[in-house]
Amino acid sequence: MKTCDIIGISDSRNQWFSPQVLDIIRGGRVFSGGKRHHDIVASLLPPDAIWIDITVPLSQVFAQYEHYPHLVIFASGDPLFYGFANTVQRECKGVSMRVFPTFNSLQMLAHRMRLPYHDMHVVSLTGRDWQRLDEALIRGEALIGCLTDRVKTPHTIWQRMAEYGYTNYSMTVGENLGNEASERVSCYDAGAVYEHPNCIILQKTAEHCRPFGIPDGDFALLDGRQKMITKMPIRLLTLQALDLPHRHVMWDIGFCTGSVSIEARLLFPHLLIHAFEVRPECETIIGDNARRHGAPGINVHIGDFLTADLSTLPAPDAVFIGGHGGRLKDIMARVLTVLADDGVIVMNSVVAPKVTTDSRQLWTDACRELALSEAPPLHIQLNDHHPITILKCSRK
């Protein structure tokens, strides 16, 4: 395929096309689109038309495209709005492409609601994870438009929002938008059956509390031990040392209650966070704390970090070591195998009479043996608690 015209359509069985688009269709020979698209436009195609269904795997679809110099492709809504035109540009380098859009489904839903949508924050959950929706909810976006799929449905979205306390939104669902016979727009109903395709718009009805610094007493603790949590002022200084506004992937090794991961998630919701802990009972604790504070999307890994499979995880550029069990150098060495070139490692060292292992010395020795550059340490003491040193290092 050297050239293609991509035509956006709705679910209407009475499509309106401009004279230019009608000429493209009449002059075309090879067409492509989903089965639903074929049902809508079949009557407009020339008698000798060749049709290529867009189905997975897409590699086979693009292999068929290579046999033809020009294609006319039908896609839903605006093909450049989370649409097939983006895929064509990525997979067919150098192809000459023209795009003829129509309204996308979220625009149509906003029109049906008579809702100004110029400030709408758009999220696609079609074949994607929850990250962008979680981020929008934590930030408290006033208006969120979501593209759904058969897994992330209005029901599963509502359940996830309720699980993490985001009941401060109303949900409007649009089904089969543009289809004269089956279009429906309604407020979310937990007992309803929603037809696919559908999309939703969330409207904020109240503010959701997002504190700058969560009080220590608001966390569920490991065996009720208050010393097993990083105190709130130390947490905030630790996040500052990690330079999180400019980071993308944070790892929290030895998360215990999850306080550092949760604080980071709420203050910097753009982050991808992976939290590691060897104690299995901590999985319930971090889950309870995440739901309590409205912090979805923390990826939890239980087991020994030194034997964990890291091959499928995104490379971190910020790593906090909350616990090391005396194996600090081994943990840091393993982190270095995946750490981004500009990444940083941070640890808090406690100076206490009953601490048998001098974590500050372990840190210094590890940095020297691993050829890491240490930043100036930060010393702090809170009330009657033991002094703490915030340590930071990076590659030289």
C-alpha atoms as one frame of an Amber mdcrd trajectory, in Angstrom:
protein
   0.000   0.000   0.000   1.394   3.340  -1.095  -1.648   5.552  -0.583  -4.852
   5.274   1.381  -7.952   7.243   2.226  -9.323   6.667   5.722 -12.979   7.593
   6.116 -14.559   8.037   9.528 -18.122   6.796   9.992 -20.629   6.562  12.831
 -23.011   3.694  13.610 -25.750   5.346  11.556 -27.313   3.197   8.844 -27.931
   6.416   6.885 -24.432   7.811   6.491 -23.923  11.226   4.982 -20.753  11.698
   2.956 -19.424  14.763   1.200 -19.223  14.701  -2.623 -15.444  14.265  -2.346
 -15.778  11.185  -0.142 -18.504   9.720  -2.360 -16.178  10.095  -5.362 -13.417
   8.284  -3.416 -15.761   5.398  -2.623 -17.087   5.151  -6.210 -13.552   5.194
  -7.599 -12.153   2.691  -5.144 -11.534  -1.009  -5.679  -9.970  -2.316  -2.458
 -11.697  -1.463   0.824 -11.091  -2.376   4.435 -12.676  -2.002   7.844 -14.348
  -3.944  10.622 -17.273  -6.269   9.990 -19.612  -3.668  11.488 -18.245  -1.044
   9.106 -18.855  -3.370   6.128 -22.480  -3.855   7.142 -22.963  -0.071   7.183
 -21.306   0.819   3.854 -21.807  -2.358   1.794 -24.539  -0.821  -0.353 -22.225
   2.029  -1.400 -19.345  -0.142  -2.632 -18.734  -0.888  -6.325 -19.907  -4.343
  -7.520 -16.327  -5.588  -7.987 -15.073  -4.282  -4.624 -12.502  -6.273  -2.647
 -13.015  -6.110   1.130 -10.318  -6.835   3.753 -11.657  -7.355   7.277  -9.685
  -5.660  10.045  -9.261  -8.430  12.610  -6.504  -9.547  14.931  -3.704 -10.281
  14.427  -3.248  -6.982  12.617   0.037  -8.187  11.123  -1.959 -10.396   8.756
  -4.168  -7.453   7.785  -1.164  -5.291   6.903   0.373  -8.194   4.992  -2.731
  -8.168   2.756  -2.505  -4.393   2.347   0.940  -4.767   0.779  -0.592  -6.347
  -2.336  -2.464  -3.188  -3.312  -1.199   0.299  -4.200  -4.265   2.102  -2.804
  -6.916   1.305  -0.196 -10.042   2.974   1.112 -10.344   2.219   4.824 -13.411
   2.815   6.983 -12.924   3.513  10.689 -15.072   4.670  13.572 -15.455   8.385
  14.273 -12.259  10.359  13.882  -9.597   7.862  12.698  -6.890   9.988  14.363
  -8.665   9.918  17.748  -7.393   6.656  19.286  -8.202   5.293  15.852  -6.917
   3.140  13.036  -5.155   5.985  11.246  -2.579   6.044  14.046  -1.942   2.332
  13.518  -1.547   2.793   9.758   1.015   5.559  10.267   2.957   3.378  12.683
   2.881   0.167  10.644   3.070   1.551   7.077   6.043   3.875   7.001   5.974
   6.308   4.124   2.350   5.727   3.153   0.551   8.786   1.763  -2.658   9.098
   3.778  -5.731  11.300   3.701  -8.189  11.309   6.622 -11.879  12.261   6.450
 -13.191  12.313  10.023 -16.643  12.450  11.511 -17.565  13.009  15.162 -16.034
  10.521  17.565 -18.249   8.732  20.089 -17.351  10.970  23.025 -18.171  14.062
  21.005 -21.504  12.514  20.050 -22.275  11.641  23.668 -21.450  15.193  24.770
 -23.750  16.507  22.015 -26.587  14.259  23.211 -26.046  15.566  26.753 -25.831
  19.163  25.458 -22.583  19.308  27.423 -19.741  21.712  26.554 -16.727  19.431
  26.252 -13.825  21.740  25.448 -12.225  20.962  28.828 -12.958  17.224  28.810
 -10.051  14.989  29.818 -10.110  11.988  27.473  -9.015   8.478  28.465  -8.999
   5.347  26.323  -9.443   2.051  28.137  -9.785   0.125  24.873  -7.196  -2.617
  25.181  -5.287  -0.493  27.704  -4.591  -0.634  31.441  -6.158   1.568  34.124
  -3.260   4.021  34.457  -4.735   7.022  32.611  -8.141   6.759  34.271  -6.541
   6.338  37.712  -4.409   9.408  37.055  -7.428  11.491  36.001  -9.422  10.458
  39.088  -6.567  11.192  41.486  -6.003  14.591  39.900  -9.701  15.288  40.241
 -10.414  16.159  36.600 -13.850  17.817  36.431 -14.945  16.092  33.215 -13.600
  12.723  32.039 -14.537  10.987  28.808 -13.731   7.261  28.622 -13.599   4.922
  25.656 -14.499   1.440  26.897 -14.106  -2.122  25.638 -15.677  -5.489  26.412
 -13.539  -5.944  29.548 -13.431  -2.413  30.915 -17.177  -1.815  30.782 -19.267
   0.846  32.533 -19.856  -1.673  35.337 -16.184  -2.553  35.905 -15.228   1.129
  35.733 -17.875   2.071  38.300 -16.839  -0.784  40.597 -13.182   0.272  40.477
 -14.072   3.889  41.207 -16.232   2.842  44.172 -13.523   0.487  45.493 -11.082
   3.387  45.823 -13.630   5.921  47.064 -14.203   7.901  43.872 -17.948   8.130
  44.303 -17.770  11.871  43.661 -18.623  11.439  39.977 -21.800  10.823  38.029
 -21.599   8.556  34.985 -23.488   8.888  31.712 -23.363   5.964  29.271 -23.831
   6.229  25.515 -24.573   3.025  23.567 -24.521   2.498  19.802 -24.204   6.214
  19.221 -25.400   7.210  15.761 -27.461   4.062  15.256 -31.029   5.266  14.749
 -32.543   1.979  15.919 -30.518   1.184  19.041 -28.820   4.354  20.317 -29.342
   4.961  24.024 -28.004   7.582  26.439 -28.655   7.070  30.151 -27.333   7.687
  33.643 -25.391   4.726  34.987 -27.518   1.956  36.489 -25.803  -0.906  38.294
 -28.553  -3.272  37.131 -28.521  -2.281  33.473 -27.199  -4.337  30.569 -25.111
  -2.136  28.276 -24.631  -2.956  24.630 -21.256  -2.646  22.963 -19.939  -0.329
  21.608 -20.407   2.229  24.336 -18.531   5.081  25.962 -18.980   7.079  29.159
 -18.620  10.613  30.478 -17.845  11.201  34.163 -18.847  14.532  35.736 -17.387
  15.499  39.104 -20.070  16.256  41.680 -17.853  16.896  44.720 -14.187  17.210
  45.664 -12.192  14.165  46.771  -9.680  14.812  49.538  -6.067  14.495  48.392
  -3.847  15.554  51.319  -0.321  16.839  50.969   1.125  14.438  53.524  -1.026
  11.633  54.958  -1.101  11.480  58.797   0.685   8.384  60.099  -2.338   7.356
  62.150  -4.437   6.981  59.001  -2.506   3.916  57.837  -3.156   0.297  58.750
   0.090  -0.998  60.265   2.013  -4.281  60.282   1.060  -5.956  63.589   0.175
  -2.505  64.916   3.860  -1.531  65.063   4.120   2.231  64.633   7.869   2.038
  64.060   7.264   0.054  60.848   6.047   3.090  58.932   8.045   5.903  57.369
   6.858   9.005  59.224   5.010  11.592  57.180   7.663  14.365  57.176  10.325
  11.782  56.284   8.080  10.409  53.504   7.744  13.836  51.949  11.491  14.498
  52.141  12.123  11.055  50.659   9.841  11.807  47.711  11.651  15.102  47.245
  14.978  13.263  47.132  13.576  10.929  44.468  12.774  13.982  42.296   9.431
  12.452  41.347   7.937  15.310  39.294  10.493  14.436  36.608  10.388  10.645
  36.956   8.281   8.051  35.163   8.678   4.708  36.943   9.202   4.317  40.688
  10.094   1.112  42.525   9.482   0.796  46.270  11.539  -2.113  47.609  10.446
  -3.317  51.046   7.155  -1.391  51.107   5.738  -2.842  54.382   2.575  -0.694
  54.906   2.895   0.939  51.478   2.979   4.462  52.890   5.736   5.698  50.543
   4.105   4.203  47.440   0.680   5.566  48.372   1.994   9.052  49.144   3.860
   9.051  45.822   0.794   7.816  43.929  -1.409  10.600  45.275   1.102  13.412
  44.840   2.477  12.253  41.467  -0.279  10.215  39.768   1.590  10.152  36.447
   4.053   7.652  37.947   4.030   3.934  37.279   4.702   2.405  40.698   5.909
  -1.124  41.420   6.128  -2.085  45.100   8.085  -5.106  46.378   7.848  -6.854
  49.762   9.001 -10.242  51.038   6.325 -10.565  53.775   3.060 -11.939  52.305
   0.894 -10.348  55.017   1.880  -6.924  53.707  -0.078  -7.507  50.493  -3.347
  -7.145  52.409  -2.038  -4.144  54.315  -0.988  -2.154  51.251  -4.261  -3.074
  49.545  -6.296  -1.835  52.514  -4.254   1.372  52.739  -4.479   2.035  48.991
  -8.275   1.714  49.049  -8.529   3.791  52.213  -6.620   6.676  50.623  -7.874
   6.407  47.051  -4.595   5.253  45.499  -5.376   2.745  42.729  -2.807   1.406
  40.321   0.083   0.402  42.609   1.553  -2.836  41.234   2.387  -5.148  44.139
   5.009  -7.927  44.009   5.340 -10.332  46.951   8.510 -12.393  47.394  12.267
 -12.027  47.558  13.319  -9.095  45.367  16.614 -10.793  44.562  14.834 -13.675
  42.834  11.854 -11.759  41.422  11.292 -11.788  37.667  12.028  -8.218  36.577
  12.160  -8.916  32.848   8.625  -7.736  32.100   8.701  -4.616  34.261   9.405
  -1.093  32.969  12.866   0.194  33.887  12.739   2.421  36.969  14.240   5.877
  37.111  13.481   6.305  40.841  14.049   3.551  43.432  13.349   3.735  47.158
  14.785   0.992  49.359  12.628   0.801  52.467  14.011  -2.495  53.701  16.969
  -4.654  52.776  17.417  -7.382  55.411  21.177  -6.842  55.505  21.506  -7.526
  51.763  21.703  -3.930  50.647  24.617  -4.281  48.236  22.988  -7.246  46.473
  19.713  -5.338  46.128  21.442  -2.237  44.784  23.483  -4.342  42.356  20.315
  -5.909  40.999  18.623  -2.528  40.725  21.567  -1.310  38.634  20.899  -4.009
  36.038  17.618  -2.261  35.144  17.939   1.307  36.425  17.597   4.039  33.801
  20.821   5.899  33.045  19.589   9.020  34.859  17.915   7.064  37.651  18.402
   7.583  41.386  18.332   5.310  44.436  17.225   6.618  47.834  17.284   5.003
  51.277  16.607   6.180  54.818  19.144   5.154  57.442  18.051   5.078  61.097
  20.579   5.642  63.888  19.273   3.619  66.841  21.046   1.918  69.779  19.416
  -1.478  69.182  20.120  -1.575  65.453  22.808  -4.210  65.008  23.455  -3.526
  61.333  24.824  -0.110  60.478  22.785   0.611  57.356  24.722   3.816  56.702
  27.959   1.862  56.502  26.338  -0.793  54.288  25.186   2.015  51.986  28.641
   3.634  51.859  30.347   0.323  51.150  27.822  -0.564  48.439  28.179   2.800
  46.712  31.953   2.448  46.705  31.979  -1.133  45.415  29.325  -0.435  42.774
  30.997   2.807  41.658  27.986   4.982  42.494  28.019   8.718  43.099  26.613
   9.752  46.493  24.645  12.974  46.954  25.141  14.971  50.170  23.153  13.197
  52.928  20.262  14.889  54.721  20.119  14.464  58.512  16.816  14.918  60.334
  15.273  14.075  63.694  11.545  14.215  64.496  10.508  14.872  68.090  11.896
  12.061  70.265  12.421   9.642  67.383  15.886   8.422  66.480  17.831  10.512
  63.936  17.394   9.581  60.291  19.690  10.176  57.354  18.227  10.368  53.868
  20.745   8.872  51.446  20.770   9.236  47.671  23.020   7.942  44.903  23.168
   7.643  41.124  25.515   6.398  38.449  28.729   8.378  37.973
